[in-house]
Amino acid sequence: MPLIFPGCVRRRVRDNRAVTLKIHIDDSAAPYEQIRAQISEQARSGALPVGYRLPTVRGLAESLGLAANTVAKAYRALETDGVIETRGRNGTLVAAAGSAAEREASLAAQAYAEKVRRLGLAEADAEAAVRDALRAAYGA
């Protein structure tokens, strides 16, 4: 049974479903990465709808029993990925589904394709490398 930090966050979204974040201290992933992955997955699945206002960095850190810098690092990564938007005093919101993330993924894929072509890799070998990397990243 995984150990969980004493705090977990449960907030209601528009249709009254609870959204929960849990940090497992015995997980090999760093706490900020667990926060990033959970928020990202919940935004992608629709559990966190577009426009949903996330807790403040300080509030989420306090609820989870983590340092504020840990949550801030997760929020910065999510913002870079296009999953959330920070609007100053108006808070941090779930961004429009996928637009920025899809553009970023497309640019990364294009850069990868150009690099493997320059390296002389066959298309099948380049695709195999991508499949292996995705399996490793998604734990499949």
PyMOL commands that set and color helices and strands:
alter all, ss='L'
color gray80, all
select helices_A, chain A and resi 31-45+57-64+68-80+88-90+99-119+123-138
alter helices_A, ss='H'
color red, helices_A
select strands_A, chain A and resi 9-12+18-21+53-54+84-86+92-94
alter strands_A, ss='S'
color yellow, strands_A
deselect
rebuild
show_as cartoon
